Amino acid sequence: MQYGFIIDNRKCIGCHACTVACKTENQVPIGVNRTWVKYVEKGRFPNTRRYFQVTRCNHCEDPPCVEICPVTAMFQRADGIVDFDSDACIGCKACMQACPYDAIYIDPERGTAAKCNYCAHRTEVGLEPACVTVCPEQAIIAGDLEQPDSNIAQLLSRHTVRVRRPEQGTKPKLYYIESEESAIVPTAARHEAFYMWSERNGQVHGGGAQYSADGPWLRADALAAYDVSHARPWGWQVPAYRWLKSIGSATLALPALAAALGKLALDPVRDAVLALVALVFVALTMVMLVWDLDRKERFFRVMLRPQSRSWLARGAFVLMGYSVLCVLLLAASLARAGTLTAILLAPTILAGFFAAIYTAFLFGQCKGRDLWQTPLLPLHLLVQALLAGAAVLIWLPAWLGGSAEARAVGVMGLALSLALHLLILLGEFSMPHATENARYAARLITHGRYRLPFWLGAVVLGGLVPGLLLAAGAAEAAGVMALAGLLAFEWCFVMAGQSVPNS
């Protein structure tokens, strides 16, 4: 048994009965929707037509929201319905990033994720979802896709249907008969400040999606006459988390590598200080992660009931393991236990590298954000961590182990990592992207809302200027500028990636 939906666009009249019935049946608060109807007007007067599109959860066969959820709050039932458990949810909003359809929202009253769940409480007693029973035109068809004589299976066998964003590989089970391109592709229709009878809601967290007036996929004759706004899930805490984690994850790497190559002597004071710096910044990283949760008091559920496939849950254990190794290394350094320090150094550095790059796999599970799917991301995160570690080493004072030799290692490390960072940036934003979603996000960074912090902050002040400062011998200033530029890039990458509309 596999439940699914068909939306018959030949019949839909845009009456919003499904939206109202869904809100009433499931007590959906004002300002969020499980089901909504999008209006698109196409053509030039007087030859125009209005198209309607009923939009909701696709109950995917391979739901990315289930895989990324760190506490199994999102789950897939045996009958194919993707359901949620509000009592388990921690409000991390990762499922919203994983959904390519804008189908998930945070309940403003409970602070937990919610979405269409196929009216599971009705389905279990043999009733159809509320939206199906209320539709006056029978434009919404629900049923078992695996039952050959069911109405939905018959319609699928007789008609050409379309799904939204099939390139994501989620195998959605929400099908459209006679879908309109300018309605089904989020960036194809022009969005203005006013809809037919409402304003665009700019009050949602983060301001919602960004619609470029000169977008490359914009159709000149298509106007979104009515739509609903969706929140940008992650706030400033996530760019800050990535930046802080970069600083904390590779502070020990450069001096250890230099010592292994015979370029730098081991120094228990320096190792102790760098281990302490790593602990402080990893702790701040965890603070940012918890800060961004809507149900902060439930944070420990990530450790108590982790979902093994989620890189959000795996990452929490990686950070904990790295922290434990840093504590042991700090204790060994303070105790002047040279042999034990040497034994702990290699696993601590490897754990730090893993702490730096695991976010690439987490972002890879965010199927709704194509910009984040770049194969360069693991390497880029490692380079960023080495850049931050080099800046810390340069700033280490002599009385804390910052010798002239250590400073020279830091300068060389900063120069190399800075060059690699700029090279990866050039490759990422000059090469073609695989999907329209990724190209649109990259365009927002290079030509849109984020162009100033990217070009001026990340590239010029955070990339080229530090290189000039290094050449002039002002290594300390170069380290500060490089870290500031890194933070500017994190802001652009995280915010632009989630500013592309998915519905």
C-alpha positions in Angstrom: 0.0 0.0 0.0 1.3 3.4 -1.0 -0.9 6.4 -0.6 -0.5 9.4 -3.0 -2.3 12.3 -4.5 -3.3 13.5 -8.0 -4.2 17.2 -8.6 -6.4 17.5 -11.7 -5.7 21.0 -13.0 -8.4 20.7 -15.6 -10.9 20.8 -12.8 -9.4 23.1 -10.1 -11.2 26.4 -9.8 -9.0 28.0 -7.1 -11.7 28.1 -4.5 -9.3 27.5 -1.5 -11.8 25.0 0.0 -9.0 22.5 0.4 -6.9 25.1 2.3 -9.8 26.0 4.7 -10.7 22.3 5.2 -7.1 21.4 6.0 -6.8 24.3 8.5 -10.0 23.4 10.2 -9.4 19.6 10.3 -5.8 19.9 11.6 -6.1 23.2 13.6 -3.4 24.8 11.5 -2.5 28.3 13.0 -2.8 31.5 11.0 0.3 32.4 9.0 1.2 28.8 8.0 -0.3 26.3 5.6 -0.3 22.6 5.0 -2.2 23.0 1.7 -2.3 26.2 -0.3 -3.4 27.2 -3.8 -1.0 29.2 -6.0 -2.5 31.5 -8.8 -0.5 32.3 -11.9 -1.8 34.6 -14.6 -0.3 34.0 -18.0 -0.5 35.8 -21.4 -1.1 39.4 -22.5 -4.3 41.2 -22.3 -6.9 40.3 -23.6 -5.5 36.9 -24.2 -4.8 35.8 -20.6 -5.6 32.8 -18.5 -5.4 32.1 -14.8 -3.8 28.8 -13.7 -4.2 27.2 -10.2 -1.9 24.8 -8.5 -2.7 23.0 -5.2 0.6 22.7 -3.3 1.4 20.5 -0.3 3.7 17.7 1.0 4.5 15.2 -1.8 4.7 12.2 0.5 7.9 11.2 -1.3 8.9 7.5 -1.7 12.4 8.6 -0.6 11.7 11.5 1.8 14.8 13.6 2.5 13.0 15.1 5.6 13.0 11.7 7.3 16.7 11.0 6.6 17.9 14.4 8.0 15.7 14.5 11.1 18.1 14.0 14.1 15.5 12.6 16.5 13.1 10.6 14.2 10.4 13.2 14.6 9.8 12.9 10.9 9.0 9.3 9.9 7.6 7.3 7.0 4.8 4.9 7.7 4.4 1.5 6.0 1.6 2.8 3.9 3.9 5.5 2.4 2.5 8.5 4.4 5.2 10.8 5.7 4.1 11.7 9.2 5.6 13.7 12.1 5.7 13.5 15.9 5.5 16.9 17.5 6.3 15.6 20.9 9.7 14.4 19.6 10.6 17.4 17.4 13.4 19.7 18.7 12.7 22.5 16.2 16.0 22.3 14.3 14.3 23.1 11.0 16.6 20.7 9.1 13.6 18.9 7.6 12.6 22.3 6.1 15.9 22.6 4.4 15.7 19.0 3.2 12.3 19.4 1.6 12.5 20.6 -2.0 8.8 21.7 -2.0 8.4 24.2 0.9 5.9 21.7 2.4 7.1 21.9 6.0 6.6 24.7 8.5 7.3 25.4 12.1 4.1 25.6 14.1 4.1 29.1 15.7 2.3 27.8 18.7 4.3 24.7 19.5 7.7 25.5 18.0 7.8 22.1 16.2 7.7 21.0 12.6 4.4 20.2 10.9 3.0 19.5 7.4 0.4 17.6 5.6 0.2 14.1 7.0 -2.5 12.8 4.6 -5.0 13.3 7.4 -3.6 10.1 8.8 -6.2 10.1 11.6 -9.0 9.9 9.0 -7.2 7.5 6.7 -6.7 5.0 9.5 -10.5 4.8 9.9 -11.3 4.5 6.2 -12.0 8.2 5.5 -10.4 10.3 2.8 -8.3 13.4 3.7 -10.4 16.5 4.4 -9.2 18.3 1.3 -10.5 15.5 -0.9 -14.0 15.4 0.6 -14.5 19.2 0.5 -13.3 19.8 -3.1 -16.4 20.7 -5.1 -14.8 19.7 -8.4 -13.2 16.5 -7.4 -9.9 18.0 -8.5 -8.0 16.3 -5.6 -7.8 12.5 -5.9 -6.3 10.4 -3.1 -5.8 6.7 -2.8 -3.6 3.7 -3.0 -1.2 3.8 -5.9 -0.6 0.1 -5.7 -4.2 -0.9 -6.1 -4.8 -1.2 -9.8 -8.6 -0.6 -9.7 -8.4 2.5 -7.6 -9.4 5.8 -9.1 -5.9 7.3 -8.6 -4.2 4.3 -10.2 -6.6 4.5 -13.2 -6.0 8.2 -13.7 -2.2 7.6 -13.6 -2.5 4.9 -16.2 -4.6 7.0 -18.6 -3.0 10.5 -18.3 0.4 12.1 -18.7 1.3 13.5 -15.3 4.1 15.7 -13.9 5.8 16.0 -10.5 7.6 18.9 -9.0 11.5 18.9 -9.1 12.0 15.3 -10.2 15.7 15.9 -10.4 15.9 15.7 -6.7 15.3 11.9 -6.8 12.8 12.0 -4.0 10.2 10.1 -6.1 7.2 12.4 -5.1 3.8 10.8 -5.0 1.9 14.1 -5.7 1.1 14.1 -9.4 -0.4 16.9 -11.6 -2.5 16.5 -14.6 -2.0 19.3 -17.1 0.5 21.2 -15.0 1.5 24.8 -16.0 5.2 25.4 -16.3 5.0 28.9 -14.9 3.2 27.6 -11.8 5.2 24.5 -11.2 8.6 26.2 -11.5 8.9 28.6 -8.6 11.1 31.2 -10.4 9.2 31.2 -13.7 6.5 33.7 -12.7 7.0 37.3 -11.6 6.2 38.2 -8.0 5.3 41.7 -7.1 4.8 43.4 -3.7 1.0 42.9 -4.0 -0.9 39.8 -4.9 -4.5 39.8 -6.0 -6.0 40.5 -2.6 -3.0 40.5 -0.3 0.5 41.7 0.2 3.5 39.4 0.1 4.3 38.5 3.7 7.6 40.0 4.5 7.2 39.3 8.2 8.2 35.7 8.0 11.5 34.8 9.6 14.3 35.9 7.3 12.0 37.6 4.8 11.2 34.5 2.8 12.4 33.8 -0.7 14.1 36.3 -3.1 12.6 36.8 -6.5 15.0 38.4 -8.9 13.4 40.9 -11.3 15.8 39.8 -14.1 16.0 36.1 -13.2 17.2 34.0 -16.1 14.2 31.6 -15.9 11.6 34.4 -15.5 8.8 34.3 -18.1 7.7 37.8 -19.2 4.1 36.9 -19.6 3.6 35.1 -16.2 2.6 36.8 -13.0 2.0 35.1 -9.6 -1.4 36.6 -8.7 -1.6 34.8 -5.4 0.9 32.7 -3.3 2.0 32.2 0.3 5.3 33.2 1.8 7.6 30.6 3.4 10.2 31.2 6.1 13.9 31.0 5.6 14.5 28.3 8.2 18.0 29.0 9.5 19.1 32.4 10.9 22.4 34.1 11.6 23.3 31.4 14.1 24.1 28.9 11.3 26.7 31.0 9.5 28.2 31.8 12.9 28.2 28.0 13.8 30.2 27.3 10.6 32.6 30.1 11.2 33.2 29.2 14.9 33.6 25.5 14.0 36.3 26.4 11.4 38.3 28.2 14.1 37.9 25.4 16.6 38.5 22.4 14.4 42.1 22.9 13.1 43.9 24.9 15.7 46.3 22.0 16.4 46.7 20.9 12.8 49.4 23.2 11.4 51.9 23.0 14.3 51.5 19.3 14.5 52.1 18.8 10.8 55.1 21.2 10.9 56.5 19.2 13.9 56.0 15.9 12.0 58.0 17.4 9.1 60.7 18.6 11.4 60.0 22.3 10.9 58.8 23.0 14.4 59.6 21.7 17.8 56.9 20.2 20.1 55.8 22.6 22.8 53.5 21.4 25.6 52.5 25.0 26.5 51.5 25.7 22.9 49.6 22.4 22.6 47.7 23.1 25.8 46.8 26.6 24.7 45.6 25.5 21.2 43.6 22.6 22.7 41.9 25.1 25.1 41.2 27.4 22.1 39.7 24.5 20.2 37.5 23.6 23.2 36.3 27.2 23.6 35.3 27.5 20.0 33.7 24.1 19.7 31.7 25.0 22.8 30.6 28.2 21.1 29.7 26.2 18.0 27.4 24.0 20.1 25.9 27.2 21.6 25.0 28.4 18.1 23.4 25.0 17.3 21.2 25.1 20.4 20.4 28.8 20.0 18.9 28.1 16.5 16.5 25.4 17.9 12.9 26.4 18.4 12.7 23.9 21.3 16.0 24.4 23.0 15.0 22.5 26.1 14.9 19.3 23.9 18.4 19.5 22.7 19.7 16.5 24.6 17.3 14.3 22.6 19.9 14.4 19.8 22.1 12.4 22.1 19.4 10.3 23.8 17.3 9.3 20.7 19.6 9.9 17.6 18.5 9.0 14.1 21.5 7.2 12.8 21.2 8.4 9.2 21.1 12.1 10.1 24.3 14.1 9.8 22.9 16.5 12.3 22.9 13.7 14.9 26.2 12.3 13.7 27.8 15.7 13.8 26.8 16.2 17.4 28.7 13.0 18.3 31.6 14.1 16.2 31.9 17.4 18.1 31.5 15.6 21.4 34.3 13.1 20.4 36.6 15.9 19.3 35.9 17.8 22.5 36.8 14.7 24.6 40.1 14.3 22.7 40.9 18.0 23.2 40.3 17.7 26.9 42.6 14.6 27.1 45.3 16.4 25.1 45.0 19.5 27.3 45.4 17.4 30.4 48.3 15.5 29.0 50.1 18.7 27.9 49.5 20.3 31.3 50.9 17.2 33.0 54.0 17.3 30.7 53.2 13.8 29.6 55.1 14.0 26.4 54.5 10.4 25.2 50.8 10.6 25.9 50.6 14.0 24.2 52.3 12.6 21.1 49.9 9.6 21.1 46.8 11.8 21.4 47.9 14.4 18.8 47.2 12.4 15.7 43.6 11.2 16.6 42.8 14.7 17.8 43.8 16.3 14.5 41.9 13.7 12.5 38.8 14.2 14.7 39.2 18.0 14.1 39.3 17.5 10.4 36.2 15.3 10.5 34.5 18.0 12.7 35.4 20.6 10.0 34.0 18.6 7.0 30.9 16.8 8.4 28.8 19.9 7.7 29.3 19.2 4.0 27.4 15.9 4.5 24.7 17.6 6.6 24.3 20.3 3.9 24.3 17.5 1.3 21.1 16.1 3.0 19.4 19.5 2.5 17.9 18.5 -0.8 15.9 21.7 -1.0 19.1 23.8 -1.2 20.9 22.9 -4.4 23.7 25.4 -3.9 24.9 23.4 -0.9 25.2 20.2 -2.9 28.6 21.2 -4.4 31.2 18.4 -4.4 33.8 21.0 -3.5 32.2 21.6 -0.1 34.2 19.0 2.0 37.5 20.3 0.6 36.4 23.9 1.0 35.5 23.4 4.7 38.8 21.7 5.4 40.6 24.7 3.7 38.6 27.1 5.7 39.5 25.3 8.9 43.2 25.4 8.1 42.9 29.1 7.2 41.3 29.8 10.6 43.9 27.6 12.4 46.7 29.5 10.7 45.2 32.9 11.9 45.0 31.6 15.5 48.6 30.4 15.3 49.8 33.8 14.1 48.1 35.6 16.9 49.5 33.3 19.6 51.8 35.4 21.9 55.3 34.2 22.7 54.5 33.6 26.4 51.9 31.1 25.3 54.1 29.2 22.9 53.9 31.5 19.9 57.5 31.4 18.9 59.0 32.9 15.7 59.1 29.5 14.2 55.4 28.9 15.0 54.5 32.3 13.5 56.3 31.5 10.3 54.4 28.2 10.1 51.2 30.2 10.6 52.1 32.7 7.9 52.9 30.0 5.4 49.7 28.1 6.3 47.6 31.3 6.0 49.1 32.1 2.6 48.5 28.7 1.1 45.0 28.2 2.6 44.0 31.7 1.5 45.1 31.0 -2.0 43.1 27.7 -2.1 40.1 29.4 -0.5 40.0 32.0 -3.3 40.6 29.4 -6.0 37.7 27.3 -4.7 35.5 30.4 -4.7 36.5 31.2 -8.2 35.7 27.6 -9.3 32.4 27.5 -7.4 30.9 30.7 -8.8 32.4 30.8 -12.3 31.6 27.2 -13.3 28.1 26.1 -14.5 25.8 24.7 -11.8 23.9 21.5 -12.4 20.4 22.8 -11.5 18.4 25.9 -12.0 18.0 26.2 -8.2 21.8 26.2 -7.7 22.3 28.7 -10.5 19.7 31.0 -9.1 21.3 30.9 -5.7 24.8 31.5 -7.1 23.3 34.5 -9.1 21.9 35.9 -5.8 25.5 35.8 -4.4 27.3 37.3 -7.4 24.7 39.6 -8.9 21.9 39.9 -6.4 21.2 40.8 -2.8 24.4 39.3 -1.5 26.8 40.7 -4.0 28.3 43.4 -1.8 29.2 41.2 1.2 30.5 38.6 -1.2 32.7 40.7 -3.5 33.7 43.3 -1.0 33.7 41.3 2.1 34.6 37.7 1.2 36.7 38.3 -1.9 38.4 41.7 -1.6 38.7 42.5 2.1 38.8 38.9 3.2 40.9 37.4 0.4 42.9 39.9 -1.7 43.7 42.4 1.1 45.0 39.7 3.5 47.3 38.5 0.7 48.7 42.0 0.4 49.1 42.4 4.1 51.0 39.1 4.3 53.3 40.4 1.6 53.8 43.6 3.6 54.7 41.6 6.8 51.5 42.5 8.6 50.5 38.9 9.4 48.4 39.6 12.4 46.2 42.1 10.5 46.0 39.6 7.6 44.7 36.9 9.9 42.0 39.2 11.3 40.9 40.3 7.8 40.9 36.7 6.5 38.6 35.6 9.4 36.3 38.5 8.8 36.1 37.6 5.1 35.4 34.0 6.0 32.5 35.1 8.1 31.2 37.2 5.2 31.3 34.2 2.9 29.6 31.9 5.4 26.8 34.5 5.6 26.4 34.7 1.8 26.6 30.9 1.3 24.1 30.0 4.0 21.6 32.8 3.4 21.6 32.8 -0.4 21.3 29.0 -0.5 18.0 29.1 1.4 16.7 32.3 -0.3 15.7 30.5 -3.6 11.9 29.8 -3.7 11.0 26.1 -3.7 7.3 26.6 -4.3 
